[in-house]
Amino acid sequence: MQVAGSEIFKTIDAFLALLQSPAINEQMTVENATQAFNCAHFIEIIVAQVQAENRTFPFEKCLRRKLKRKLFLQNQNITCSDLEKACDKLLEHYLKDNRISTEIVDEYLKLYTLHFGQDRLNVFLNQVISSSIATNIIIDSLGELGVPLSGMEDEALIMSWQMAIANGDQDEVVKCINKMLNDSHVSRLVHLTVESDDDTIKELVVQTFTSKLTDYDPEICVALADTEKKSLLRLLQDSTRFCIDFVDAIFYFGRNMYLVDGKWCSDFKFEYEHLCQIVKILLNGPCVIRKQVYNRMSTVKTQPDSEIWSNVEADILN
């Protein structure tokens, strides 16, 4: 074990990546399910050997020093008991992850039963089912007590992002944020960001938003216009960069609108009603935001073809 020590810890890091990395799960195939099982099985063999030789303490000390990835978000140390049923952990993960196909699960189950037999599989399945039933009972009880389950889901998502960042998988978090953005979950992203105490997550979300805003993406502007006002204003107040880019985008769409038969029209999804809606929110927001928008309005009204801004002002007051 001494000679192969570095390989052991590399294998454990690889196992943790199998449990935690969405990119690896998305690339998983029936063919490499065997490699995944062998990785977990190797860890079980090593841990069993360590425990049989009463070398648990020095081995766990090495785990603390040599592993690159973490199993827990808090600085909780990985122990042999966390790894002694590595194949079970991976199987449970595959059963719960909708990115893993039925074919992959079937292949993994074949390998599992071949090595451990039906009895261990039955014990594992009974534990998973019992745990799921208990979890559902808890969730139902919380729902009856009026505890907002969406808040629990948001906290779980934030924790998964924090774990990914701690393990160097920041790109995976960015992919997830972009997916939420593309799936029209802008309002939830804003809420997650203002409620999170994690500066890295806030920065990643804001960077994603501003990249869209600087490209004058009408979809994001419409979505932000429809976002809960309090959360939007908090995010604008927390991030000067986001506030500047958002205001720039709003005024860009405004100055590109044109009058047809007494009605302001737009070539974008962001229309005159959205413009009035957002400007009203901003002018009724915190002083720092209100001042920025008011000064911008005062400037653009002095320029040629500025009729739209006088109309916006009038419509807001009505």
C-alpha positions as CSV (number, residue, x, y, z in Angstrom):
1,M,0.0,0.0,0.0
2,Q,2.9,2.3,0.7
3,V,4.2,2.1,-2.9
4,A,0.8,2.6,-4.5
5,G,-0.2,5.3,-2.0
6,S,-0.4,8.1,-4.5
7,E,-2.6,6.0,-6.8
8,I,-4.9,5.2,-4.0
9,F,-5.6,8.9,-3.2
10,K,-5.9,9.7,-6.9
11,T,-8.5,6.9,-7.2
12,I,-10.5,8.3,-4.2
13,D,-10.4,11.8,-5.8
14,A,-11.7,10.2,-9.0
15,F,-14.5,8.5,-7.1
16,L,-15.5,11.8,-5.5
17,A,-15.6,13.4,-8.9
18,L,-17.9,10.6,-10.1
19,L,-20.3,11.5,-7.2
20,Q,-20.1,15.3,-7.6
21,S,-19.3,16.3,-11.2
22,P,-22.3,16.9,-13.5
23,A,-20.0,16.9,-16.6
24,I,-18.7,13.4,-15.8
25,N,-22.3,12.1,-15.3
26,E,-23.4,13.6,-18.6
27,Q,-20.5,11.8,-20.4
28,M,-21.1,8.5,-18.6
29,T,-21.7,5.6,-21.0
30,V,-22.5,1.9,-20.6
31,E,-18.9,1.1,-21.6
32,N,-17.3,3.2,-18.9
33,A,-19.8,2.2,-16.2
34,T,-17.4,-0.7,-15.7
35,Q,-14.5,1.7,-14.9
36,A,-16.7,3.6,-12.5
37,F,-17.7,0.4,-10.7
38,N,-14.0,-0.8,-10.6
39,C,-13.0,2.5,-9.1
40,A,-15.5,2.2,-6.3
41,H,-14.8,-1.5,-5.8
42,F,-11.0,-0.8,-5.5
43,I,-11.7,1.8,-2.8
44,E,-13.8,-0.8,-0.8
45,I,-11.0,-3.3,-1.0
46,I,-8.4,-0.8,0.2
47,V,-10.6,0.4,3.1
48,A,-11.3,-3.2,4.1
49,Q,-7.5,-3.9,4.1
50,V,-6.8,-0.7,6.1
51,Q,-9.4,-1.7,8.7
52,A,-8.2,-5.3,8.9
53,E,-4.7,-4.1,9.6
54,N,-5.9,-1.6,12.3
55,R,-4.4,1.3,10.2
56,T,-7.5,3.4,10.1
57,F,-6.1,6.4,12.0
58,P,-3.0,6.9,9.8
59,F,-5.0,6.3,6.7
60,E,-7.6,8.9,7.6
61,K,-4.8,11.3,8.4
62,C,-3.4,10.8,4.9
63,L,-6.9,11.4,3.5
64,R,-7.0,14.8,5.1
65,R,-3.7,15.7,3.7
66,K,-3.7,14.3,0.2
67,L,-7.2,14.4,-1.2
68,K,-7.8,17.3,-3.6
69,R,-11.6,17.1,-3.4
70,K,-14.0,17.3,-0.5
71,L,-16.9,15.0,0.3
72,F,-18.5,17.5,2.7
73,L,-19.0,21.3,2.3
74,Q,-18.0,22.1,5.9
75,N,-14.4,21.1,6.8
76,Q,-15.6,17.7,7.9
77,N,-12.9,15.0,7.4
78,I,-13.6,12.0,5.3
79,T,-13.4,8.7,7.2
80,C,-13.1,5.1,6.3
81,S,-16.8,4.6,7.1
82,D,-17.6,7.2,4.4
83,L,-15.8,5.0,1.9
84,E,-16.3,1.4,3.0
85,K,-19.5,1.1,0.9
86,A,-18.3,3.1,-2.0
87,C,-20.1,1.0,-4.5
88,D,-23.4,1.6,-2.6
89,K,-22.8,5.4,-2.7
90,L,-22.2,5.4,-6.4
91,L,-25.2,3.2,-7.1
92,E,-27.5,5.4,-5.0
93,H,-26.1,8.4,-6.9
94,Y,-26.8,6.8,-10.2
95,L,-30.3,5.8,-9.2
96,K,-31.1,9.4,-8.2
97,D,-29.4,11.3,-11.0
98,N,-31.7,11.7,-14.1
99,R,-28.6,12.3,-16.3
100,I,-27.7,8.6,-15.8
101,S,-29.6,6.4,-18.4
102,T,-31.4,3.2,-17.5
103,E,-28.9,1.3,-19.5
104,I,-26.0,2.5,-17.4
105,V,-27.8,1.7,-14.2
106,D,-28.6,-1.8,-15.5
107,E,-24.9,-2.4,-16.4
108,Y,-23.8,-1.1,-12.9
109,L,-26.4,-3.4,-11.2
110,K,-25.1,-6.4,-13.1
111,L,-21.5,-5.7,-11.9
112,Y,-22.8,-5.0,-8.4
113,T,-24.7,-8.3,-8.1
114,L,-21.9,-10.2,-9.8
115,H,-19.4,-9.1,-7.1
116,F,-21.6,-8.8,-4.0
117,G,-24.7,-11.0,-4.6
118,Q,-28.4,-10.4,-4.3
119,D,-28.4,-10.2,-0.5
120,R,-26.3,-7.1,-0.3
121,L,-28.3,-5.5,-3.1
122,N,-31.5,-6.2,-1.2
123,V,-30.1,-4.6,2.0
124,F,-29.0,-1.6,0.0
125,L,-32.4,-1.1,-1.7
126,N,-34.2,-1.5,1.7
127,Q,-32.0,1.3,3.2
128,V,-32.6,3.6,0.2
129,I,-36.4,3.0,0.2
130,S,-36.6,3.5,4.0
131,S,-34.6,6.7,3.7
132,S,-36.7,8.0,0.8
133,I,-39.9,7.3,2.7
134,A,-38.6,9.1,5.8
135,T,-37.5,12.0,3.7
136,N,-41.0,12.2,2.0
137,I,-42.7,12.1,5.5
138,I,-40.5,15.0,6.7
139,I,-41.2,17.0,3.5
140,D,-44.9,16.4,3.8
141,S,-44.8,17.4,7.5
142,L,-42.9,20.6,6.7
143,G,-45.4,21.4,3.9
144,E,-48.3,20.9,6.4
145,L,-46.6,23.3,8.8
146,G,-46.3,25.9,6.1
147,V,-42.6,25.7,5.6
148,P,-41.8,26.9,2.0
149,L,-40.3,23.9,0.3
150,S,-38.9,26.1,-2.5
151,G,-36.7,27.8,0.0
152,M,-35.3,24.4,1.0
153,E,-34.6,23.5,-2.7
154,D,-32.8,26.9,-3.1
155,E,-30.6,26.2,-0.1
156,A,-29.8,22.7,-1.4
157,L,-28.9,24.2,-4.8
158,I,-26.6,26.8,-3.2
159,M,-24.9,24.2,-1.1
160,S,-24.3,22.0,-4.2
161,W,-22.7,25.1,-5.9
162,Q,-20.6,25.8,-2.9
163,M,-19.4,22.2,-2.9
164,A,-18.6,22.3,-6.6
165,I,-16.6,25.6,-6.1
166,A,-14.7,24.1,-3.1
167,N,-13.7,21.2,-5.3
168,G,-12.5,23.3,-8.2
169,D,-15.6,22.8,-10.4
170,Q,-16.5,26.4,-10.8
171,D,-17.1,25.9,-14.6
172,E,-19.8,23.4,-13.7
173,V,-21.5,26.1,-11.6
174,V,-21.3,28.5,-14.5
175,K,-22.9,25.9,-16.8
176,C,-25.7,25.4,-14.3
177,I,-26.3,29.1,-14.0
178,N,-26.4,29.4,-17.8
179,K,-28.8,26.5,-18.1
180,M,-31.1,28.2,-15.6
181,L,-30.9,31.4,-17.5
182,N,-31.7,29.6,-20.8
183,D,-34.6,27.8,-19.2
184,S,-36.2,31.1,-18.2
185,H,-35.4,30.9,-14.4
186,V,-34.1,34.4,-14.2
187,S,-36.3,35.4,-11.3
188,R,-35.1,32.4,-9.3
189,L,-31.5,33.2,-10.1
190,V,-31.9,36.8,-8.9
191,H,-33.6,35.5,-5.7
192,L,-30.9,32.9,-5.1
193,T,-28.2,35.6,-5.6
194,V,-29.5,38.2,-3.2
195,E,-30.3,35.5,-0.5
196,S,-26.9,33.9,-0.7
197,D,-24.0,35.0,1.5
198,D,-21.5,33.4,-0.9
199,D,-19.6,36.2,-2.7
200,T,-18.3,33.8,-5.4
201,I,-21.8,32.6,-6.3
202,K,-23.0,36.2,-6.4
203,E,-20.1,37.2,-8.7
204,L,-20.7,34.2,-11.1
205,V,-24.4,35.0,-11.4
206,V,-23.8,38.7,-11.9
207,Q,-21.1,38.0,-14.5
208,T,-23.5,35.8,-16.4
209,F,-26.2,38.5,-16.3
210,T,-23.8,41.3,-17.4
211,S,-22.5,39.3,-20.3
212,K,-26.0,39.1,-21.6
213,L,-26.7,42.8,-20.9
214,T,-23.6,44.0,-22.6
215,D,-24.8,42.1,-25.7
216,Y,-28.2,43.9,-25.4
217,D,-30.1,40.6,-25.0
218,P,-33.8,41.5,-25.0
219,E,-34.8,38.2,-23.3
220,I,-32.8,38.9,-20.2
221,C,-34.2,42.4,-19.9
222,V,-37.8,41.3,-20.3
223,A,-37.2,38.6,-17.6
224,L,-35.6,41.1,-15.3
225,A,-38.5,43.5,-15.8
226,D,-40.8,40.7,-14.6
227,T,-38.6,39.7,-11.6
228,E,-39.9,40.4,-8.1
229,K,-39.1,44.1,-7.6
230,K,-37.5,43.9,-4.1
231,S,-35.0,41.2,-5.2
232,L,-34.1,43.0,-8.4
233,L,-33.5,46.3,-6.6
234,R,-31.3,44.5,-4.0
235,L,-29.2,42.9,-6.7
236,L,-28.8,46.3,-8.5
237,Q,-27.8,47.9,-5.3
238,D,-25.3,45.2,-4.4
239,S,-23.6,45.3,-7.7
240,T,-22.5,48.6,-9.3
241,R,-21.4,46.8,-12.5
242,F,-24.7,45.0,-12.9
243,C,-26.6,48.2,-12.3
244,I,-24.7,50.2,-14.9
245,D,-25.0,47.4,-17.5
246,F,-28.7,47.0,-16.9
247,V,-29.4,50.7,-17.1
248,D,-27.3,50.9,-20.3
249,A,-29.3,48.0,-21.9
250,I,-32.7,49.6,-20.9
251,F,-31.7,52.9,-22.5
252,Y,-30.4,51.2,-25.6
253,F,-33.7,49.5,-26.2
254,G,-35.5,52.8,-25.5
255,R,-33.6,54.9,-28.0
256,N,-34.1,52.2,-30.7
257,M,-37.9,52.4,-30.4
258,Y,-39.8,54.3,-33.1
259,L,-43.3,55.9,-33.3
260,V,-45.9,54.3,-35.6
261,D,-49.4,55.8,-35.7
262,G,-48.9,57.3,-32.2
263,K,-47.6,54.0,-30.7
264,W,-44.0,53.3,-29.7
265,C,-42.8,50.1,-31.4
266,S,-39.8,47.9,-31.0
267,D,-38.0,45.4,-33.2
268,F,-37.1,43.5,-30.1
269,K,-39.1,41.4,-27.5
270,F,-38.4,44.3,-25.1
271,E,-41.2,46.7,-25.8
272,Y,-42.4,50.1,-24.6
273,E,-44.5,48.6,-21.8
274,H,-41.4,46.9,-20.4
275,L,-39.4,50.1,-20.7
276,C,-42.0,52.0,-18.7
277,Q,-42.3,49.2,-16.1
278,I,-38.6,49.1,-15.5
279,V,-38.0,52.9,-15.4
280,K,-40.8,53.2,-12.9
281,I,-39.2,50.5,-10.7
282,L,-35.8,52.1,-10.9
283,L,-37.0,55.7,-10.2
284,N,-38.8,54.3,-7.1
285,G,-35.8,52.4,-6.0
286,P,-33.0,53.2,-3.5
287,C,-31.4,56.6,-3.8
288,V,-28.2,55.4,-5.6
289,I,-30.3,53.8,-8.3
290,R,-32.9,56.5,-8.6
291,K,-30.2,59.2,-8.9
292,Q,-28.4,57.3,-11.7
293,V,-31.6,56.8,-13.7
294,Y,-32.8,60.3,-13.1
295,N,-29.5,61.8,-14.3
296,R,-29.6,59.5,-17.4
297,M,-33.1,60.6,-18.2
298,S,-32.2,64.3,-17.8
299,T,-29.3,63.8,-20.2
300,V,-31.1,61.9,-23.0
301,K,-34.1,64.3,-22.9
302,T,-31.7,67.1,-24.1
303,Q,-30.7,65.1,-27.2
304,P,-32.4,64.9,-30.6
305,D,-35.2,62.4,-31.1
306,S,-35.8,62.2,-27.3
307,E,-39.6,62.3,-27.4
308,I,-39.8,58.8,-26.1
309,W,-38.3,59.7,-22.8
310,S,-40.8,62.5,-22.2
311,N,-43.6,60.0,-23.1
312,V,-42.1,57.4,-20.6
313,E,-42.0,60.1,-17.9
314,A,-45.6,61.1,-18.6
315,D,-46.8,57.5,-18.7
316,I,-45.1,56.7,-15.4
317,L,-46.7,59.6,-13.7
318,N,-50.2,58.7,-14.9
